[in-house]
Amino acid sequence: MLIKILKNFIPINIRFYTRPGCSLCQDAKEIIYPAVEEDFPKDRFKIEEIDIDKQENKEYFDRFKNDVPVGMIDKKIIFKHRIDEDKLYFDLETMLKQQIEKEKEEK
């Protein structure tokens, strides 16, 4: 049953606010990408990387200029400034379990 649910799974979108030349952003990338790509089922998370310095992302620059890197799922901030790796894994596992439960209920 779980395999069937996972096949119809909609990826969970992680919005990753970053900027060029940000050493904390680079540190975050070295944690979040391997976590999502190697430690969780394939294609269950999608990282949308947003460069806040681009003109089209001015609203995010205004909001996060002193806080990058920032990671969000829906409207929940899962990390800001630095990633606590244990908390990141806990949050991702929790979101994945919630999504699986939601899929089960819809079946």
MOQUIVEN-V855142 format. One record per helix or strand of 2 or more residues. SS is the DSSP state (@ for helix, = for strand). FROM is the first residue (numbers start at 1). TO is the last residue. If there is no record, write none. Layout:
SS;FROM;TO
SS;FROM;TO
This chain:
@;2;7
=;12;18
@;23;38
=;45;51
@;55;64
=;70;73
=;76;80
@;85;106
